[in-house]
């Protein structure tokens, strides 16, 4: 390249290099976010909370730095207006219906009101046309909240000087950043707030209403009766708070199963709340319900629950009506709700095969069956709460192994039936249960029988199951695996003799 050409090329390179920073600066510069749909650019964060406990625009007073306690909310959104009031620790809807409020929804509203701030001021003095652009004339949603600022001792609920009501209007969403346009009553400005504010505050009546309306606290239920397809039954609490079936037969109830039943009823959530004119109940089949229950409480009026199923045009819907005094709630519920209370009485009865207290057991008579002599064991240690001291008396004498006795007693105490059959059969021998059957007799120190177990024959078509008779009068079926715990010979329980001593290597063996 000629000298002149090289000089021109070098000059051109320096020129381009000098212009690059400006070029990159222009290319990388972002345009300021434009307020949507208005043309005014938002200002910086005004550092003002949604629920201001001072005059808008003024510095917060020292007394108002404490979080406000909300006592009333009015939410207008999606075509409904709902009023909620705090009653003690509970929020309730008072208009347009009387009902419990959905706790997590109300908590989200009050939390957002308590802590959220406006992120920017969009317009200082908007015109009516501006407000229409922002969706604030009329507003998309409105929340009016009443609260008080507690004093040092937490009081102030009835002090007018500590009470404050703030009304917030929400508008359209800014598609640029997902924020929502808002206005506070008494304040002309239009603000921008995070999209989470809109999500928390824009709730219709259904969202605000508690969906678990069938719930009953088990601790407060004294008795309940159910009529359903699987049968009718009544359960009552005893003085020790345990459950027992009183109908169709009197017997102990399985506390864990009853607890699950009441918990499952409580967890059924409403899918909708239809209007409840009296004539609609007949149309929905509630005059002849598929399931009907009545709950008697420790205090207050009883609760009546009815469930029905309506089938039309290939679809099926289930409705539940809960009534207590003058209050009635009608809701559509999941189809699974029909089966919660519709269970057979046998499913609710206690499955434990033998009824006795471990501390009362002082004698066991084990019948091995097959003509073998019974084994009698007695607990001879007067010290309470110990398993040491069990002795076999017949057909051999000897100390019983404490660990095996502990395992045997625990198994007998926790043995459960897999299912129940005939009650009080005239001929137990058809189940293989006779006086010669394998089994155990459990006695106290005086020889009084506390419980008895007979083991019968195998259950036809149910591999691994045996018929048995326990403390009740019903035929039981038990798992055959349990037999591994039941000893069949004295050697299974007696403590083995110590091994014979072997001569020490250094000790001479006497000559014969």
C-alpha positions in Angstrom: 0.0 0.0 0.0 1.3 3.5 -0.9 2.2 5.9 2.0 -0.7 8.2 1.3 -3.2 5.3 1.3 -1.8 4.0 4.6 -2.2 7.4 6.2 -5.9 7.6 5.0 -6.6 4.1 6.4 -5.1 4.9 9.7 -7.1 8.2 10.0 -10.3 6.3 9.1 -9.7 3.7 11.9 -9.1 6.4 14.5 -12.3 8.2 13.4 -14.4 5.0 13.7 -12.9 4.1 17.1 -13.6 7.6 18.4 -17.3 7.3 17.3 -17.9 3.8 18.8 -18.7 4.8 22.4 -21.3 7.2 21.2 -22.7 4.5 18.9 -22.9 1.9 21.7 -24.4 4.5 24.0 -27.1 5.2 21.6 -27.8 1.6 20.8 -27.9 0.5 24.5 -30.0 3.3 25.9 -33.4 2.2 26.9 -36.4 4.4 26.5 -38.1 5.4 29.7 -41.1 3.3 30.6 -44.3 5.0 29.3 -47.4 5.0 31.4 -50.0 2.8 29.8 -52.5 3.8 28.6 -51.8 7.4 29.5 -49.0 9.5 28.0 -47.7 11.0 31.3 -44.4 9.4 32.5 -44.6 8.1 36.1 -42.5 9.8 38.8 -40.4 8.0 41.3 -41.8 6.0 44.2 -43.7 8.4 46.5 -43.0 6.2 49.6 -46.6 6.2 50.7 -48.5 3.1 51.9 -51.8 2.2 50.4 -53.4 2.4 53.8 -52.1 5.7 55.0 -52.8 6.5 58.7 -51.8 10.1 58.2 -52.9 12.8 55.8 -51.8 12.0 52.2 -48.5 13.7 51.4 -47.5 14.4 55.0 -44.8 12.7 56.9 -46.1 9.8 59.1 -46.6 10.7 62.7 -44.7 8.7 65.3 -47.8 7.3 66.8 -48.9 5.9 63.4 -45.8 3.8 62.8 -47.6 0.9 64.5 -49.3 -1.5 62.1 -53.1 -0.8 61.9 -55.6 -3.4 63.0 -58.4 -3.9 60.5 -62.0 -4.2 61.7 -64.1 -3.9 58.6 -63.7 -4.3 54.8 -66.0 -3.5 51.9 -64.8 -5.0 48.6 -66.5 -4.2 45.3 -65.2 -6.2 42.4 -66.5 -8.3 39.5 -70.1 -7.3 39.9 -70.4 -7.9 43.6 -70.1 -5.9 46.8 -69.3 -7.6 50.0 -68.9 -6.3 53.6 -66.8 -8.2 56.1 -66.3 -7.6 59.8 -63.8 -8.9 62.3 -65.5 -10.7 65.2 -62.9 -11.6 67.8 -60.3 -13.6 65.9 -62.7 -14.4 63.1 -63.7 -12.6 59.9 -67.3 -12.9 58.8 -69.3 -11.8 55.8 -72.2 -9.6 56.9 -73.5 -8.5 53.5 -75.0 -9.6 51.1 -74.9 -13.0 53.1 -74.1 -14.0 56.6 -71.2 -16.5 56.4 -67.7 -17.2 57.5 -65.0 -15.5 55.4 -62.1 -17.3 53.6 -59.3 -16.7 56.1 -56.4 -16.8 53.8 -58.1 -14.4 51.3 -58.8 -11.8 54.1 -55.3 -12.2 55.5 -53.9 -11.5 52.0 -56.0 -8.3 51.7 -55.1 -7.0 55.2 -51.5 -7.9 54.8 -51.3 -6.0 51.4 -53.1 -3.0 52.9 -50.8 -3.0 55.9 -47.5 -3.1 54.1 -47.8 -2.3 50.4 -46.7 1.0 49.0 -47.4 2.9 45.8 -44.4 2.4 43.5 -44.9 5.6 41.4 -47.0 8.7 40.9 -48.5 8.6 37.4 -50.5 11.8 37.4 -50.7 14.7 39.9 -53.9 16.3 38.7 -55.6 13.9 36.3 -58.6 15.0 34.3 -61.8 12.9 33.9 -60.5 11.8 30.5 -57.2 10.6 32.2 -59.2 8.7 34.8 -61.1 6.9 32.1 -57.8 6.0 30.4 -56.5 4.5 33.6 -59.7 2.5 34.3 -60.5 4.6 37.3 -63.7 6.2 36.1 -65.5 4.0 37.0 -62.9 1.9 38.9 -62.4 -1.8 38.1 -62.5 -2.5 41.9 -62.8 -0.7 45.2 -61.8 -1.6 48.7 -62.8 0.4 51.7 -61.0 -0.5 54.9 -61.6 0.6 58.5 -58.8 0.1 61.1 -57.4 1.5 64.3 -53.8 2.2 65.3 -53.2 0.5 68.6 -51.7 2.4 71.5 -48.7 1.1 73.6 -50.9 -1.4 75.4 -52.6 -2.7 72.2 -55.9 -0.8 72.8 -57.6 2.0 70.9 -60.3 0.1 69.1 -63.0 2.5 70.4 -60.9 5.7 70.3 -62.1 7.9 67.4 -58.7 9.6 67.3 -57.0 6.2 66.5 -59.6 5.1 63.9 -59.0 5.5 60.2 -61.0 4.6 57.1 -59.3 4.5 53.7 -61.0 3.8 50.3 -58.8 2.6 47.4 -59.9 2.5 43.8 -58.1 0.1 41.4 -58.0 0.5 37.6 -56.4 -1.1 34.6 -53.2 -3.1 34.5 -50.2 -1.5 32.9 -49.2 -4.1 30.3 -45.6 -2.8 30.3 -44.7 -4.0 33.8 -47.9 -5.6 35.2 -48.5 -2.8 37.7 -52.0 -1.5 38.4 -53.3 2.1 38.4 -54.8 3.2 41.7 -56.3 6.1 43.4 -57.0 6.9 47.1 -60.2 8.6 48.0 -59.5 12.2 49.0 -56.3 12.3 47.1 -56.4 13.5 43.5 -53.3 11.7 42.3 -53.1 8.6 40.3 -50.6 6.0 41.5 -49.0 2.8 40.2 -48.8 -0.2 42.5 -47.4 -3.7 42.1 -49.6 -6.2 40.4 -49.7 -8.2 43.6 -51.9 -5.5 45.1 -54.5 -6.1 42.4 -54.3 -9.9 42.9 -55.0 -9.5 46.6 -57.7 -6.9 46.6 -59.8 -7.7 43.5 -61.9 -10.4 45.0 -65.6 -11.2 44.3 -68.1 -12.6 46.8 -67.3 -16.3 46.1 -63.6 -15.7 46.6 -64.3 -14.0 49.9 -66.6 -16.7 51.3 -65.3 -19.7 53.2 -65.6 -22.9 51.1 -65.3 -25.3 54.0 -68.8 -24.8 55.4 -69.6 -28.3 56.6 -66.8 -28.3 59.2 -67.4 -29.4 62.8 -64.9 -29.4 65.5 -64.7 -33.1 66.7 -64.0 -31.9 70.3 -67.4 -30.1 70.4 -69.5 -32.9 68.9 -71.3 -35.0 71.6 -73.2 -37.4 69.3 -74.3 -37.8 65.7 -76.7 -39.9 63.7 -76.5 -40.7 60.0 -79.0 -42.3 57.5 -77.5 -43.3 54.2 -77.5 -46.1 51.6 -74.9 -48.2 53.5 -77.1 -48.1 56.6 -78.1 -46.0 59.6 -75.9 -45.6 62.7 -75.5 -43.4 65.8 -72.3 -42.6 67.6 -72.1 -41.1 71.1 -69.2 -39.9 73.3 -68.6 -41.7 76.6 -67.5 -39.9 79.7 -63.8 -40.6 78.8 -64.4 -38.9 75.4 -64.1 -42.2 73.5 -66.6 -42.9 70.8 -69.1 -45.8 70.9 -71.7 -47.0 68.4 -75.2 -47.1 70.0 -77.1 -48.1 66.8 -77.6 -50.5 65.1 -75.7 -52.4 67.9 -73.9 -51.2 71.0 -70.2 -51.6 70.7 -67.0 -49.6 70.8 -66.1 -47.4 67.9 -62.7 -47.0 66.2 -61.6 -43.5 67.4 -59.2 -43.1 64.5 -61.8 -43.9 61.9 -64.4 -41.6 63.5 -61.8 -38.8 63.5 -61.0 -39.3 59.8 -64.7 -39.3 59.0 -65.3 -35.9 60.7 -62.1 -34.5 59.2 -63.1 -35.6 55.7 -66.5 -33.9 56.2 -64.8 -30.7 57.3 -62.5 -30.7 54.3 -65.2 -30.8 51.6 -65.1 -27.4 49.8 -68.0 -25.7 48.0 -67.7 -25.4 44.3 -70.5 -22.8 44.2 -73.2 -21.3 46.3 -76.5 -21.4 44.5 -79.4 -19.2 45.5 -81.5 -21.0 48.2 -85.2 -20.4 47.7 -87.3 -23.0 49.5 -88.7 -24.4 46.2 -85.2 -25.0 44.9 -84.4 -27.5 47.6 -87.1 -29.9 46.3 -85.8 -29.5 42.8 -82.3 -30.4 44.1 -83.6 -33.5 45.8 -82.9 -32.3 49.3 -86.5 -33.2 50.4 -85.4 -36.9 50.0 -81.6 -36.7 50.5 -79.2 -39.5 49.7 -77.4 -38.8 53.0 -78.8 -37.1 56.1 -77.0 -36.4 59.4 -77.8 -34.7 62.7 -75.0 -33.5 65.0 -75.5 -32.7 68.7 -73.0 -30.3 70.1 -71.8 -29.7 73.6 -73.2 -26.2 73.3 -75.4 -24.5 70.8 -78.1 -25.7 68.5 -77.8 -29.0 66.6 -76.5 -29.1 63.1 -78.4 -30.8 60.3 -76.6 -31.8 57.1 -78.3 -33.2 53.9 -76.7 -34.3 50.7 -78.4 -35.0 47.4 -77.3 -36.0 43.9 -79.0 -34.6 40.7 -78.4 -36.2 37.3 -79.4 -34.4 34.2 -78.3 -34.5 30.5 -75.4 -36.9 31.2 -73.9 -34.9 34.1 -74.2 -35.3 37.8 -74.1 -32.7 40.6 -74.0 -33.1 44.3 -75.5 -30.5 46.7 -75.1 -30.1 50.5 -77.4 -28.1 52.8 -76.1 -27.3 56.3 -78.7 -25.9 58.8 -78.1 -24.7 62.3 -80.9 -22.7 63.9 -81.9 -19.9 61.6 -78.7 -20.2 59.5 -78.8 -22.3 56.3 -76.0 -22.8 53.7 -76.6 -24.4 50.3 -73.6 -25.3 48.1 -72.6 -27.5 45.3 -69.8 -29.9 46.5 -67.6 -32.5 44.9 -69.2 -35.9 44.2 -66.8 -37.5 46.7 -68.7 -35.7 49.5 -71.5 -38.3 49.2 -69.3 -41.1 50.4 -67.9 -39.4 53.5 -70.8 -40.2 55.8 -72.2 -43.1 53.8 -70.3 -45.9 55.4 -71.4 -49.2 57.0 -71.6 -49.3 60.8 -69.1 -52.2 60.7 -66.5 -49.9 59.2 -66.8 -47.6 62.2 -66.6 -50.2 65.0 -63.4 -50.8 67.0 -61.3 -53.4 65.2 -59.3 -54.4 68.3 -60.0 -58.1 68.8 -59.5 -58.3 72.6 -60.5 -55.8 75.2 -58.4 -55.7 78.4 -55.9 -53.5 80.3 -52.3 -54.6 80.2 -51.7 -53.8 83.8 -54.5 -56.2 84.9 -53.0 -59.2 83.2 -51.4 -61.6 85.7 -52.1 -65.1 84.1 -52.2 -66.5 80.6 -53.5 -69.9 79.6 -52.3 -70.7 76.1 -54.1 -73.6 74.2 -51.7 -74.8 71.4 -54.5 -76.9 69.8 -54.1 -80.3 68.2 -54.6 -82.0 71.6 -51.4 -80.5 73.1 -51.7 -79.7 76.8 -52.3 -76.0 77.7 -49.5 -73.8 79.0 -50.2 -71.8 82.1 -48.1 -68.7 82.9 -48.3 -66.5 86.0 -46.8 -63.1 86.8 -45.3 -63.6 90.3 -43.5 -60.3 90.7 -45.5 -57.9 92.9 -43.7 -54.9 91.6 -46.1 -53.0 89.2 -45.1 -52.2 85.6 -42.5 -54.8 85.2 -42.4 -57.9 82.9 -39.8 -59.6 85.1 -41.3 -62.4 87.1 -43.3 -64.4 84.5 -43.1 -68.1 85.3 -44.5 -71.1 83.4 -46.3 -73.4 85.8 -47.7 -76.0 83.5 -47.0 -78.3 81.7 -43.4 -77.5 82.8 -42.1 -75.0 85.3 -39.5 -72.4 84.5 -38.8 -68.8 84.1 -40.4 -67.2 81.0 -38.3 -64.9 78.8 -39.3 -61.3 79.5 -38.7 -60.1 75.9 -41.0 -62.8 74.5 -43.7 -62.2 77.1 -43.6 -58.5 76.3 -44.0 -59.2 72.5 -46.8 -61.7 73.1 -48.8 -59.3 75.4 -48.3 -56.4 73.0 -49.6 -58.5 70.1 -52.6 -59.7 72.0 -53.4 -56.1 73.1 -53.1 -54.6 69.6 -54.5 -57.5 67.5 -57.1 -56.2 65.1 -59.7 -57.9 63.0 -59.4 -57.3 59.2 -63.2 -57.6 59.0 -66.3 -58.8 60.9 -68.9 -61.4 59.9 -71.9 -63.0 61.5 -73.1 -61.8 64.9 -73.8 -64.4 67.6 -73.8 -67.4 65.3 -75.7 -70.5 66.6 -72.9 -72.8 65.5 -69.4 -71.5 66.0 -68.0 -74.8 64.9 -68.8 -74.1 61.3 -66.0 -71.5 61.5 -63.7 -74.1 63.1 -64.1 -72.5 66.6 -64.6 -75.0 69.4 -63.4 -75.5 73.0 -60.5 -77.5 71.6 -59.4 -74.6 69.3 -56.1 -73.0 69.5 -56.2 -69.8 71.5 -55.4 -67.8 74.7 -57.3 -67.0 77.9 -56.2 -63.8 79.7 -56.8 -63.6 83.4 -56.2 -61.3 86.4 -54.5 -62.3 89.6 -57.6 -64.0 91.0 -58.0 -66.1 87.9 -61.0 -64.0 86.6 -61.2 -64.1 82.8 -60.5 -60.7 81.2 -60.5 -61.8 77.6 -60.4 -64.9 75.4 -59.3 -65.6 71.8 -60.3 -68.6 69.8 -58.6 -69.3 66.4 -60.7 -71.1 63.9 -60.3 -72.4 60.3 -59.1 -70.7 57.2 -61.4 -68.3 55.5 -62.5 -69.6 52.1 -61.3 -67.6 49.1 -59.3 -65.3 51.4 -55.8 -66.6 51.5 -53.9 -65.7 54.6 -57.0 -65.1 56.8 -58.4 -67.1 59.6 -61.7 -67.0 61.4 -61.5 -66.0 65.1 -63.6 -65.2 68.1 -62.6 -62.4 70.5 -64.2 -60.3 73.2 -67.3 -59.6 71.2 -70.0 -61.8 69.8 -69.1 -61.4 66.1 -67.1 -63.7 63.9 -63.8 -62.0 63.1 -61.3 -62.5 60.4 -57.6 -62.1 61.3 -54.3 -62.1 59.4 -52.6 -65.5 59.6 -49.3 -63.8 60.0 -50.2 -63.1 63.6 -49.8 -66.8 64.5 -46.1 -66.4 64.4 -46.3 -64.6 67.8 -48.4 -67.3 69.5 -46.2 -70.0 71.1 -47.1 -73.6 70.5 -44.8 -75.4 72.9 -43.1 -74.6 76.3 -39.7 -74.2 74.7 -41.0 -71.1 72.8 -41.3 -69.2 76.1 -39.1 -70.8 78.8 -35.7 -69.3 79.3 -33.2 -71.8 78.1 -30.8 -73.3 80.7 -27.3 -71.8 80.8 -24.7 -73.6 78.6 -22.7 -76.4 80.3 -19.4 -75.2 81.7 -16.4 -76.3 79.6 -13.1 -77.1 81.4 -10.5 -74.4 81.4 -7.5 -75.2 79.1 -5.1 -74.9 82.0 -7.0 -77.2 84.4 -5.9 -80.9 84.2 -8.6 -83.3 83.4 -8.8 -86.1 86.0 -7.9 -89.5 84.8 -10.7 -92.1 84.7 
